[in-house]
Amino acid sequence: MKRNLAKRWLFYVVGLIILALGIALTIKGRLLGLSSWDVLHYGLWQTFGLTIGSWAIITGAVIVLLTAIGMKRWPKIGVYVNMIAIGLFIDIFNWLIPDVYGWGAHILIFTLGLFIMAFGVAFYITPNLGAGPRDTLMLVLVEKFNMKLSMARNVMEFGAAVAGFLLGGPVFIGTIIIIVGLGRLIEVFLPVTRSLLVKFLGEDDPNIIKVI
């Protein structure tokens, strides 16, 4: 069982790295816009400096604090691993991947990034080791304010996108595509990532995510 847990954690971290790669690719293809939270991180970077990954970690830390206040307890360790790993690897991949020029290149790299993001999310949620800071806050909003899950998500996404846009973050058709399409792509990839994890573990673990 402990061996399975270690393998699940490894799978989880690899998923976060894949997700960070997808985010970095969409940043390189930013003429089409970014996801709501990345619009905010990009806008903060444009306005105040540091790095996009640093702002992903900082906003994540603020959200963790708000979540802890709302829940009256600190979130589980997976939230912190999620927050730090994604921010760190966004910066690494942003440094490694060269900038692209022209609409054609931006469309291509953005599309590639979108699919890799979805695969990364499916990959990291499959071991069932906890949500990221933003998803955890969303659940707090649902519990504390009796919101529907979709409403809580929309409020957070809209707020992040507007704040990021006001700070100079790129909002365009790609932002809408990510909001509408990312969840559907994750659903497509989940059976694949679950199959990969079962093969990696050598057995079907009851603790990993179920796919209907």
Buried (B, 14 or more C-beta within 10 A) or exposed (E): EEEBEEBBBEBBBBBBBBBBBBBBBBBBBBBBBBBBBBBBBBBBBBEEEEBBBBBBBBBBBEBBEBBBEBBEEEBEEBBBBBBBBBBBBBBBBBEEBEEBEEEEBBBBBBBBBBBBBBBBBBBBBBBBBBBBBBBBBBBBBBEEEEBEEEBBBBBBBEEBBBBBBEBEBBBBEBBEBBBEBBEEBBEEBBEBBBEBBBEBBEEEBEEBBEEE
